[in-house]
């Protein structure tokens, strides 16, 4: 990325903007009623954030997301990751 703003984000987070955009695209087009897709997104976010998610926590996050089935409540997930 040539944009200085994006370069600054990459430098601070250590995550490339390409990865962030790919994740955002995956989230935007995800079927949150599909457990496989939800788990895949959780693992991807965990990897990008460099924050391991235990199987138990992953199950809780999946259950929370699939209860609504329409969108991803990042606030709820952030609280779970505490």
N, CA, C and O atoms as CSV, one atom per row, in Angstrom:
chain,resi,resn,atom,element,x,y,z
A,1,UNK,N,N,0.841,-1.184,0.000
A,1,UNK,CA,C,0.000,0.000,0.000
A,1,UNK,C,C,0.886,1.246,0.000
A,1,UNK,O,O,1.876,1.323,0.726
A,2,UNK,N,N,0.517,2.192,-0.807
A,2,UNK,CA,C,1.294,3.421,-0.894
A,2,UNK,C,C,0.760,4.518,0.012
A,2,UNK,O,O,1.482,5.463,0.329
A,3,UNK,N,N,-0.484,4.408,0.429
A,3,UNK,CA,C,-1.104,5.417,1.262
A,3,UNK,C,C,-0.411,5.479,2.623
A,3,UNK,O,O,-0.307,4.461,3.307
A,4,UNK,N,N,0.063,6.662,3.026
A,4,UNK,CA,C,0.771,6.782,4.306
A,4,UNK,C,C,-0.087,6.381,5.508
A,4,UNK,O,O,0.428,5.836,6.484
A,5,UNK,N,N,-1.383,6.645,5.439
A,5,UNK,CA,C,-2.283,6.270,6.530
A,5,UNK,C,C,-2.280,4.755,6.709
A,5,UNK,O,O,-2.175,4.255,7.829
A,6,UNK,N,N,-2.395,4.033,5.605
A,6,UNK,CA,C,-2.398,2.574,5.671
A,6,UNK,C,C,-1.044,2.034,6.120
A,6,UNK,O,O,-0.974,1.068,6.879
A,7,UNK,N,N,0.020,2.659,5.650
A,7,UNK,CA,C,1.368,2.249,6.075
A,7,UNK,C,C,1.526,2.415,7.577
A,7,UNK,O,O,2.129,1.576,8.246
A,8,UNK,N,N,0.974,3.512,8.104
A,8,UNK,CA,C,1.054,3.772,9.539
A,8,UNK,C,C,0.290,2.684,10.315
A,8,UNK,O,O,0.767,2.218,11.350
A,9,UNK,N,N,-0.870,2.285,9.831
A,9,UNK,CA,C,-1.641,1.215,10.476
A,9,UNK,C,C,-0.857,-0.089,10.428
A,9,UNK,O,O,-0.781,-0.810,11.423
A,10,UNK,N,N,-0.277,-0.390,9.276
A,10,UNK,CA,C,0.523,-1.618,9.138
A,10,UNK,C,C,1.692,-1.613,10.120
A,10,UNK,O,O,1.980,-2.627,10.755
A,11,UNK,N,N,2.363,-0.467,10.242
A,11,UNK,CA,C,3.509,-0.370,11.151
A,11,UNK,C,C,3.090,-0.550,12.609
A,11,UNK,O,O,3.793,-1.201,13.382
A,12,UNK,N,N,1.949,0.025,12.985
A,12,UNK,CA,C,1.489,-0.070,14.373
A,12,UNK,C,C,0.963,-1.457,14.716
A,12,UNK,O,O,1.184,-1.954,15.820
A,13,UNK,N,N,0.271,-2.079,13.772
A,13,UNK,CA,C,-0.374,-3.360,14.076
A,13,UNK,C,C,0.446,-4.566,13.662
A,13,UNK,O,O,0.284,-5.650,14.224
A,14,UNK,N,N,1.325,-4.391,12.686
A,14,UNK,CA,C,2.073,-5.528,12.165
A,14,UNK,C,C,1.235,-6.385,11.229
A,14,UNK,O,O,1.642,-7.485,10.854
A,15,UNK,N,N,0.070,-5.882,10.854
A,15,UNK,CA,C,-0.841,-6.604,9.967
A,15,UNK,C,C,-0.952,-5.820,8.667
A,15,UNK,O,O,-1.168,-4.608,8.677
A,16,UNK,N,N,-0.804,-6.520,7.554
A,16,UNK,CA,C,-0.884,-5.830,6.263
A,16,UNK,C,C,-2.318,-5.424,5.964
A,16,UNK,O,O,-3.264,-6.106,6.359
A,17,UNK,N,N,-2.464,-4.331,5.278
A,17,UNK,CA,C,-3.798,-3.856,4.915
A,17,UNK,C,C,-4.486,-4.849,3.991
A,17,UNK,O,O,-5.712,-4.957,4.000
A,18,UNK,N,N,-3.707,-5.576,3.192
A,18,UNK,CA,C,-4.309,-6.603,2.331
A,18,UNK,C,C,-5.023,-7.650,3.177
A,18,UNK,O,O,-6.123,-8.087,2.839
A,19,UNK,N,N,-4.389,-8.052,4.284
A,19,UNK,CA,C,-5.016,-9.023,5.191
A,19,UNK,C,C,-6.278,-8.449,5.830
A,19,UNK,O,O,-7.295,-9.133,5.949
A,20,UNK,N,N,-6.197,-7.193,6.236
A,20,UNK,CA,C,-7.350,-6.545,6.871
A,20,UNK,C,C,-8.508,-6.435,5.887
A,20,UNK,O,O,-9.654,-6.717,6.238
A,21,UNK,N,N,-8.210,-6.022,4.646
A,21,UNK,CA,C,-9.267,-5.901,3.644
A,21,UNK,C,C,-9.854,-7.262,3.287
A,21,UNK,O,O,-11.061,-7.383,3.078
A,22,UNK,N,N,-9.000,-8.291,3.216
A,22,UNK,CA,C,-9.484,-9.639,2.911
A,22,UNK,C,C,-10.407,-10.128,4.029
A,22,UNK,O,O,-11.442,-10.738,3.762
A,23,UNK,N,N,-10.033,-9.862,5.265
A,23,UNK,CA,C,-10.873,-10.248,6.395
A,23,UNK,C,C,-12.198,-9.484,6.364
A,23,UNK,O,O,-13.263,-10.071,6.554
A,24,UNK,N,N,-12.128,-8.190,6.126
A,24,UNK,CA,C,-13.352,-7.382,6.062
A,24,UNK,C,C,-14.277,-7.891,4.963
A,24,UNK,O,O,-15.494,-7.938,5.144
A,25,UNK,N,N,-13.710,-8.265,3.838
A,25,UNK,CA,C,-14.498,-8.812,2.740
A,25,UNK,C,C,-15.140,-10.140,3.132
A,25,UNK,O,O,-16.310,-10.382,2.835
A,26,UNK,N,N,-14.370,-10.995,3.798
A,26,UNK,CA,C,-14.900,-12.286,4.239
A,26,UNK,C,C,-16.042,-12.089,5.226
A,26,UNK,O,O,-17.051,-12.791,5.161
A,27,UNK,N,N,-15.884,-11.140,6.135
A,27,UNK,CA,C,-16.934,-10.865,7.122
A,27,UNK,C,C,-18.170,-10.304,6.436
A,27,UNK,O,O,-19.297,-10.675,6.766
A,28,UNK,N,N,-17.954,-9.413,5.487
A,28,UNK,CA,C,-19.078,-8.776,4.791
A,28,UNK,C,C,-19.917,-9.802,4.035
A,28,UNK,O,O,-21.138,-9.660,3.958
A,29,UNK,N,N,-19.285,-10.827,3.481
A,29,UNK,CA,C,-20.003,-11.794,2.653
A,29,UNK,C,C,-20.285,-13.111,3.373
A,29,UNK,O,O,-20.759,-14.066,2.757
A,30,UNK,N,N,-20.000,-13.165,4.654
A,30,UNK,CA,C,-20.168,-14.418,5.396
A,30,UNK,C,C,-21.636,-14.702,5.696
A,30,UNK,O,O,-22.452,-13.795,5.861
A,31,UNK,N,N,-21.934,-15.980,5.757
A,31,UNK,CA,C,-23.249,-16.450,6.184
A,31,UNK,C,C,-23.108,-16.812,7.660
A,31,UNK,O,O,-22.565,-17.864,7.997
A,32,UNK,N,N,-23.591,-15.950,8.527
A,32,UNK,CA,C,-23.396,-16.146,9.957
A,32,UNK,C,C,-24.304,-17.218,10.546
A,32,UNK,O,O,-24.322,-17.428,11.759
A,33,UNK,N,N,-25.054,-17.893,9.684
A,33,UNK,CA,C,-25.813,-19.055,10.143
A,33,UNK,C,C,-25.067,-20.338,9.793
A,33,UNK,O,O,-25.511,-21.432,10.141
A,34,UNK,N,N,-23.936,-20.206,9.107
A,34,UNK,CA,C,-23.115,-21.351,8.704
A,34,UNK,C,C,-21.960,-21.491,9.700
A,34,UNK,O,O,-21.032,-20.682,9.709
A,35,UNK,N,N,-22.032,-22.521,10.529
A,35,UNK,CA,C,-21.035,-22.689,11.605
A,35,UNK,C,C,-19.613,-22.794,11.072
A,35,UNK,O,O,-18.687,-22.254,11.678
A,36,UNK,N,N,-19.421,-23.487,9.935
A,36,UNK,CA,C,-18.068,-23.626,9.370
A,36,UNK,C,C,-17.484,-22.266,9.015
A,36,UNK,O,O,-16.321,-21.985,9.303
A,37,UNK,N,N,-18.300,-21.423,8.386
A,37,UNK,CA,C,-17.823,-20.091,8.005
A,37,UNK,C,C,-17.505,-19.249,9.237
A,37,UNK,O,O,-16.502,-18.536,9.268
A,38,UNK,N,N,-18.357,-19.336,10.241
A,38,UNK,CA,C,-18.145,-18.567,11.469
A,38,UNK,C,C,-16.838,-18.995,12.135
A,38,UNK,O,O,-16.048,-18.149,12.555
A,39,UNK,N,N,-16.610,-20.300,12.230
A,39,UNK,CA,C,-15.369,-20.797,12.846
A,39,UNK,C,C,-14.140,-20.352,12.038
A,39,UNK,O,O,-13.110,-19.996,12.612
A,40,UNK,N,N,-14.256,-20.375,10.730
A,40,UNK,CA,C,-13.143,-19.969,9.872
A,40,UNK,C,C,-12.790,-18.491,10.118
A,40,UNK,O,O,-11.616,-18.131,10.191
A,41,UNK,N,N,-13.804,-17.659,10.242
A,41,UNK,CA,C,-13.570,-16.235,10.489
A,41,UNK,C,C,-12.945,-16.029,11.863
A,41,UNK,O,O,-12.025,-15.225,12.013
A,42,UNK,N,N,-13.439,-16.751,12.869
A,42,UNK,CA,C,-12.879,-16.625,14.220
A,42,UNK,C,C,-11.401,-16.993,14.208
A,42,UNK,O,O,-10.583,-16.301,14.814
A,43,UNK,N,N,-11.058,-18.069,13.529
A,43,UNK,CA,C,-9.652,-18.492,13.467
A,43,UNK,C,C,-8.798,-17.465,12.734
A,43,UNK,O,O,-7.653,-17.209,13.108
A,44,UNK,N,N,-9.369,-16.884,11.691
A,44,UNK,CA,C,-8.636,-15.885,10.921
A,44,UNK,C,C,-8.383,-14.635,11.760
A,44,UNK,O,O,-7.281,-14.088,11.749
A,45,UNK,N,N,-9.402,-14.186,12.482
A,45,UNK,CA,C,-9.247,-13.017,13.347
A,45,UNK,C,C,-8.225,-13.313,14.442
A,45,UNK,O,O,-7.381,-12.473,14.756
A,46,UNK,N,N,-8.305,-14.496,15.013
A,46,UNK,CA,C,-7.367,-14.899,16.059
A,46,UNK,C,C,-5.937,-14.853,15.549
A,46,UNK,O,O,-5.037,-14.371,16.237
A,47,UNK,N,N,-5.735,-15.354,14.346
A,47,UNK,CA,C,-4.390,-15.376,13.762
A,47,UNK,C,C,-3.881,-13.957,13.490
A,47,UNK,O,O,-2.743,-13.624,13.819
A,48,UNK,N,N,-4.732,-13.133,12.889
A,48,UNK,CA,C,-4.333,-11.768,12.569
A,48,UNK,C,C,-4.051,-10.979,13.845
A,48,UNK,O,O,-3.099,-10.201,13.900
A,49,UNK,N,N,-4.880,-11.181,14.872
A,49,UNK,CA,C,-4.714,-10.456,16.128
A,49,UNK,C,C,-3.621,-11.066,16.995
A,49,UNK,O,O,-3.245,-10.502,18.023
A,50,UNK,N,N,-3.113,-12.225,16.576
A,50,UNK,CA,C,-2.105,-12.946,17.350
A,50,UNK,C,C,-2.593,-13.201,18.774
A,50,UNK,O,O,-1.863,-13.047,19.753
A,51,UNK,N,N,-3.866,-13.600,18.842
A,51,UNK,CA,C,-4.516,-13.859,20.128
A,51,UNK,C,C,-5.136,-15.253,20.053
A,51,UNK,O,O,-6.197,-15.426,19.453
A,52,UNK,N,N,-4.485,-16.244,20.653
A,52,UNK,CA,C,-5.009,-17.609,20.588
A,52,UNK,C,C,-6.389,-17.715,21.228
A,52,UNK,O,O,-6.672,-17.079,22.243
A,53,UNK,N,N,-7.235,-18.527,20.615
A,53,UNK,CA,C,-8.589,-18.753,21.118
A,53,UNK,C,C,-8.720,-20.234,21.433
A,53,UNK,O,O,-8.532,-21.084,20.563
A,54,UNK,N,N,-9.044,-20.534,22.685
A,54,UNK,CA,C,-9.221,-21.932,23.089
A,54,UNK,C,C,-10.480,-22.490,22.425
A,54,UNK,O,O,-11.336,-21.736,21.962
A,55,UNK,N,N,-10.578,-23.805,22.385
A,55,UNK,CA,C,-11.755,-24.456,21.803
A,55,UNK,C,C,-13.022,-24.025,22.535
A,55,UNK,O,O,-14.061,-23.794,21.918
A,56,UNK,N,N,-12.921,-23.919,23.862
A,56,UNK,CA,C,-14.080,-23.520,24.662
A,56,UNK,C,C,-14.526,-22.100,24.312
A,56,UNK,O,O,-15.718,-21.847,24.139
A,57,UNK,N,N,-13.568,-21.173,24.208
A,57,UNK,CA,C,-13.892,-19.797,23.870
A,57,UNK,C,C,-14.425,-19.718,22.443
A,57,UNK,O,O,-15.373,-18.979,22.173
A,58,UNK,N,N,-13.824,-20.471,21.535
A,58,UNK,CA,C,-14.309,-20.495,20.151
A,58,UNK,C,C,-15.772,-20.943,20.121
A,58,UNK,O,O,-16.590,-20.356,19.412
A,59,UNK,N,N,-16.099,-21.980,20.889
A,59,UNK,CA,C,-17.487,-22.462,20.946
A,59,UNK,C,C,-18.427,-21.368,21.459
A,59,UNK,O,O,-19.529,-21.198,20.938
A,60,UNK,N,N,-17.987,-20.629,22.483
A,60,UNK,CA,C,-18.815,-19.544,23.028
A,60,UNK,C,C,-19.036,-18.442,21.993
A,60,UNK,O,O,-20.143,-17.922,21.851
A,61,UNK,N,N,-17.968,-18.095,21.274
A,61,UNK,CA,C,-18.068,-17.043,20.258
A,61,UNK,C,C,-18.987,-17.498,19.130
A,61,UNK,O,O,-19.833,-16.732,18.669
A,62,UNK,N,N,-18.824,-18.742,18.687
A,62,UNK,CA,C,-19.670,-19.279,17.618
A,62,UNK,C,C,-21.134,-19.231,18.047
A,62,UNK,O,O,-21.995,-18.792,17.284
A,63,UNK,N,N,-21.409,-19.677,19.254
A,63,UNK,CA,C,-22.788,-19.688,19.754
A,63,UNK,C,C,-23.353,-18.276,19.778
A,63,UNK,O,O,-24.491,-18.048,19.368
A,64,UNK,N,N,-22.551,-17.326,20.262
A,64,UNK,CA,C,-22.986,-15.938,20.348
A,64,UNK,C,C,-23.298,-15.366,18.963
A,64,UNK,O,O,-24.315,-14.698,18.782
A,65,UNK,N,N,-22.434,-15.626,17.998
A,65,UNK,CA,C,-22.628,-15.097,16.645
A,65,UNK,C,C,-23.839,-15.748,15.990
A,65,UNK,O,O,-24.650,-15.072,15.356
A,66,UNK,N,N,-23.958,-17.052,16.145
A,66,UNK,CA,C,-25.020,-17.772,15.450
A,66,UNK,C,C,-26.395,-17.524,16.066
A,66,UNK,O,O,-27.409,-17.756,15.407
A,67,UNK,N,N,-26.451,-17.061,17.307
A,67,UNK,CA,C,-27.747,-16.741,17.915
A,67,UNK,C,C,-28.452,-15.662,17.118
A,67,UNK,O,O,-29.662,-15.727,16.901
A,68,UNK,N,N,-27.691,-14.671,16.684
A,68,UNK,CA,C,-28.275,-13.588,15.889
A,68,UNK,C,C,-28.357,-14.019,14.430
A,68,UNK,O,O,-29.393,-13.863,13.784
A,69,UNK,N,N,-27.256,-14.564,13.916
A,69,UNK,CA,C,-27.237,-15.094,12.562
A,69,UNK,C,C,-27.187,-14.070,11.456
A,69,UNK,O,O,-27.167,-14.440,10.282
A,70,UNK,N,N,-27.167,-12.794,11.789
A,70,UNK,CA,C,-27.204,-11.771,10.749
A,70,UNK,C,C,-25.925,-10.963,10.680
A,70,UNK,O,O,-25.517,-10.518,9.607
A,71,UNK,N,N,-25.296,-10.777,11.822
A,71,UNK,CA,C,-24.134,-9.900,11.830
A,71,UNK,C,C,-23.163,-10.322,12.915
A,71,UNK,O,O,-23.441,-11.203,13.728
A,72,UNK,N,N,-22.038,-9.677,12.900
A,72,UNK,CA,C,-20.977,-9.960,13.852
A,72,UNK,C,C,-20.948,-8.839,14.879
A,72,UNK,O,O,-20.681,-7.687,14.536
A,73,UNK,N,N,-21.222,-9.168,16.135
A,73,UNK,CA,C,-21.189,-8.175,17.198
A,73,UNK,C,C,-19.781,-8.143,17.780
A,73,UNK,O,O,-19.457,-8.902,18.694
A,74,UNK,N,N,-18.954,-7.259,17.241
A,74,UNK,CA,C,-17.559,-7.181,17.654
A,74,UNK,C,C,-17.418,-6.818,19.123
A,74,UNK,O,O,-16.470,-7.261,19.771
A,75,UNK,N,N,-18.327,-6.031,19.663
A,75,UNK,CA,C,-18.273,-5.660,21.074
A,75,UNK,C,C,-18.408,-6.886,21.967
A,75,UNK,O,O,-17.698,-7.027,22.963
A,76,UNK,N,N,-19.314,-7.756,21.601
A,76,UNK,CA,C,-19.535,-8.983,22.376
A,76,UNK,C,C,-18.285,-9.856,22.332
A,76,UNK,O,O,-17.859,-10.400,23.351
A,77,UNK,N,N,-17.706,-9.984,21.146
A,77,UNK,CA,C,-16.505,-10.817,20.977
A,77,UNK,C,C,-15.339,-10.190,21.737
A,77,UNK,O,O,-14.558,-10.904,22.366
A,78,UNK,N,N,-15.218,-8.891,21.686
A,78,UNK,CA,C,-14.132,-8.209,22.389
A,78,UNK,C,C,-14.223,-8.472,23.890
A,78,UNK,O,O,-13.205,-8.694,24.545
A,79,UNK,N,N,-15.433,-8.448,24.431
A,79,UNK,CA,C,-15.616,-8.724,25.863
A,79,UNK,C,C,-15.197,-10.164,26.193
A,79,UNK,O,O,-14.596,-10.413,27.238
A,80,UNK,N,N,-15.515,-11.102,25.305
A,80,UNK,CA,C,-15.153,-12.498,25.535
A,80,UNK,C,C,-13.643,-12.677,25.532
A,80,UNK,O,O,-13.107,-13.484,26.293
A,81,UNK,N,N,-12.957,-11.928,24.680
A,81,UNK,CA,C,-11.501,-12.052,24.594
A,81,UNK,C,C,-10.826,-11.340,25.771
A,81,UNK,O,O,-9.668,-11.602,26.096
A,82,UNK,N,N,-11.584,-10.430,26.402
A,82,UNK,CA,C,-11.180,-9.723,27.602
A,82,UNK,C,C,-9.789,-9.358,27.666
A,82,UNK,O,O,-9.354,-8.755,28.647
